[in-house]
Amino acid sequence: MTTITDIADKMRISTATVSRALNKSRLVDPALTAKIQQQADLMGYEKRNISKHRGRSILNIKLILPRHMEPERSLFYDFASLIEGIQSGFKHCSINLVCETNSRDYQPYPHKKGGDTNGFIFAFHRPSDDTFKQLKKNKTPCVVLNRDIPGIPCVASENKAGMNVIVSHLFKRRGKNLKPAFITLDGLGQIHEERLSGIDAACKIIDTDFDPVRDSFSFANINAMTNAKILSLSKKYNALICVNDIVGTVVLSELDRLGKTVPKDISVTGFDDSPVRQLSRPLLTTVSMPLHEIAKAAAFGLEEEIINHVPQKAIHRVVGEFLIGESS
């Protein structure tokens, strides 16, 4: 059986260069890579599948995090839980995990050694089309967390089902008198759409009056959620369903300043069970975003594609836990 040493001896180059070239490393000039591949084919070289050595494999994985202008958005998840979930998902391989932040001019392969990256995990944002094109060109597997992007493997929270549970809970509390409003932030994109859709569908099931345009209120940021605006909403609605726990916590604070009693006068709910929820008074009712399980499922699927060439699911949904607090 032909080995990389045989090829190196034949071409009078180092085995390291042959190994890098056959693994499509960017450290080797493309012209030389083509010559090495041609020689390997002539000599009948067959690359050993990494699955034969999966227990000894160390994969290079890049975790790409979003970069927000609003610093409070970094409060909606526990970074340690994200890392632990990724590490537990790679069951058969060790990993070198490199964390980077996304930007408009993000380059997945900023230098030659970038060609040694085995997989990418994009957390809580949609990468640019250019980034996806580069990954496809280099045949590097990837997965996106908490988004649903056609043609790209994704693992996400069950947003619609979570909102269904929240609306059903509020209906049990207030019955036919339920008057819900959806409070959200600009720029949340698909998360906003899915959670709003979940509220709308749930209200239709229980025959509660809710219009996704009339009864949805989006703010530029949390600073725009002024006392006067929350007062206006509290006069018209008796349940404020917030897009996440950060918004829910701010709403509770403003209602307290207005002298409103929660949940007697008005109910408030959040979403995600983020760390900031523990600061809410009264404690927010919410649905968890099972981050550890999402990250674990994404990592497992990525490992299977890298090691065994098993295609990942287009979208894998993970159900969160309903957590009843004191705010509803």
N, C-alpha and C positions, 0 to 999 in steps of 0.2 A: 504494500500500500504506500503510495506516494505521500510524503510528509512535507511540511513547510521547509524543513531543513534540506530536503532533496532539491526543492525549487531554489532555495537560497544558494546552494552549492552550484547549481547549474548556471545561475545568473550572476554568481560571484557578488552577491549582496548579503546583507545581514538577515537573519531569520526574523528579527524584530520588524524590519521594513516589509518583508513578505507578509507577516501576520497582520500588520496594520493595513496594508493594501487590500488583503482578502477580506478584512472586516470593514472596508470602505472608510477608513480613517482619513480625515482631512489633513493629517500630518504628511501624507504622501502626495506628491504631485500627481494630478489626474493622468497625465501621459504615462508615467511610470506605473501607476496602478493598472492601467489598461494592458501594458506589456506583461506585468506579473500575472494578471488574470489569464492572459492568452497562453503564457507558458504553463500555468497550472492546468488549464484545459488540455493542452497537448500532452501533459504528463499524466493525465487521468486523476488529478487530485480531487478528492471528495471531502468537502468541509464537514467536520463532525458537528452534529447538532448539539447546541448548547444544553439541550434537555438531558443529555447523557452525563452532564457534569453539573446539573442544576444545584445540587447540594453545596458545591464549591464555588458557584458563580457569585460575583459581586457586580451588581448592576448600577450604572450611573443614572440617577433619576433627577430631573429638574422640577421643582415645585415653583410655579409662577403665581405670585399673589397680586391682587389689584392694588393700584395706587389711587387713593381718593383725595379729593381736595378737602372734603369734610372729615376731620380726624375722628369724629364720633362714630363713623361707620366701622372703624376697626374694633368697636366694642361688641359687635354682634356675634362673635364666635370666640371659642377658646383655642388659641393657637396650639397649645400643648396637646389638646384632644385631637386636633388635625394631624399632628406629627405622629402621635401614638397610633392613630388609626391607619395611617399609611404604612408604618413599620409592621404592624400586625397583619396587614393584608399581603405582604410579601412573605409567603409561608416557606418557600423553598430556597430563597436567595437572600443574601445580605445586600444592602444597598448603601451607596454613597448618595446622600440626599443634599442637593444644592438648591438653596432658596434664592429666587430673584423676584423683582417687581416688574410689573408690566408698564409699558408706556407706549406712546404713539409710534415711536421709532424702535420698538423692541426688536432685537435680533436673537432668534433662538440659537444661532451659531455665531457668536461674536468673534471667535478666533478658531484656529485650526483644531485645537483639542475639543472643540464643541462637537466634532464628528464622532466622538466617543460616547456621546449621550445616548442611552438606550431607550429612554422614554420621558414624556412630559406629562405633568399634572397641572392643569390650569384651574385655580380655585376661585370661584365666585365672580367670574367675569368671562366675557366672550372674547377670545383672542382675535386679532385682525385676520382678514383673508390672506394677507401677505404671509403672515406667520404660518397659517395652515398650508399654504402653497410650498413653503420651505420644508415643512415637516414631511409633506407628501413626496417632495422631490428626493429627500434623503431617506424616505421609507422608515421614518421614526414613529413608533406608536405613541398615541397620546390619549388623554381622557380629560373631560371637563367636569368640574364639581358644581352642583346646584344650578345647572342650566340645561336646557333642552335644545340642542342645535342639530338640525337635520344633517345627516351624513357624517356626524362626529360622535364617537362614543361618549356618553354622558351618564353620570350618576347624580340623582337629585332627590330632594325631599318631596313628599306627597303634599304639595301646597294646596291643591283643590280639596282633597279629602280632609286636610287639617282644618280648613275654613268651614267645611261642612259640619264638623264636630263642634266647632265654636258656635256657629249659628244655632245648631240644635240645642246646645246648652243654654244659650241666651233665651231661646223660645220657651224652654221649660221654666226659666226664671220669670219671664214677663208675659208669656202667652201671646194672645192676639194684640196686646198693647205694645208689642215690640216695634220700635222705630229705630232701625240701625243706620249708621253712617260708616263709611270706610275712610280712614285717615291714613294718608301715605306721603311719600317724599318723591320729588322729581328725580329722574335718573335711575330708578330701580328696574326699569324695563320689564323683562319677562317675569321676574318675581312679582312685581306689581300686577301684571296682567293675570297671572295664574291665581293669585290670591283673591283678586277682585272677582274673577270668573267663578271661583269657589263660593264666594258669598252670594253672588247672583243666583247660581244654581240652587244653593241650599234654601234661599228665601222663596224661590219658586216652588220648591217641594212642600214647604210649610205654609204656602200662600200668604207670605208676609210682603207688604209693599216695600220694594227696594228698586231703585233705578240706578244702574251703574254709572250714569252720567250725572244725574241730579244729586245723588247721595254719596258721591265720591269726592274727596277733597285732598288735593295734592299741594304740598308746601315745598318751596325751594330748598329749605333746610330747617333744622330744628329751631333756629333763631326766628324764623318766620312764623312759628306757631305761637303767636302772641296771646296774651290774656284776653284781649277783646275778641279775637277770632274763636277761641275755645268757648268763651261765654256765649257767643252767637250760636255755636253748634249745640251747646248744652240746653238751649232754650227750645230747640227744634227736635232733638233726638234724645232717646233714653239709653242708647247703647252705642259706644264708639269703638269700632273694631279697627285696631291699629295694625299696620302692615308688619311691624316688628316690635320687639320689646323696648327698643330705644325710643320710638315714637310713643309707645304706651306709657313709659315712665315719665316722659315730658308732659303728656296729657294729664296724668294723675297729679303731677306737681301743680299744673295750672288750675285744675279743678279744686285742689286744696286751697289755693290762694283765693279762689272765688267763693269759698265757703260751701262748696257742693259736697254732699255726703255720698261716698262711693262704697257699696253699690246701690244704696237706697234710692238716691236721686237719679243716678246714671251709672250704667255698667261700662267697664273698660276691659278690653282684652289686648294681648300682644301676640307675638309669634316668634319662635326660634329657641326659647329658653336660653337666651344669651346671658353672659355673666352680669350684665347691668340689671337684669331682672331682680337680682337679690337686693338691690338698693331701692326697689319700688315699695312705696307705702300708700295704700295696702298692697300686699303681694299680688302681682299680676297673674291673671289666668292666661295660660298660653299653650301652645303646642310646640314641642321640642323639634328642632332640626337635628336629627340624630347624626351629628357630625362624625363621630367616631366610626359608626357603621357605614356612613357614606364613603368616608375616606378608605376604610378597610375594603369595601366592595370594589371601589375604583382601583385600588392597588392590586387586588387579586386578579381582576380582569386584565390589567396592564401586564402583570407578570405572565399570565397565560398566553397573551399575544406575543410577548417577547420571547418566551421560552419555548412554548409549544405551537406557536403560530395559530392559536385559536382566536378567531375574530371576537371582539367585544360586542356586547349588546348595544344597540343604537341608543336606548335609554333604559336605565334601571332605576326604579323608584323605591325609596326607602320610607316606610311609614314612621312618623314621629309619635311621641307619647303625649296624650292630653293631660295637662297639669292644671287642676283647679286651684286657683289662688283665692284671695279675699276680695278681688276687685269686681267680681261678677255675681 
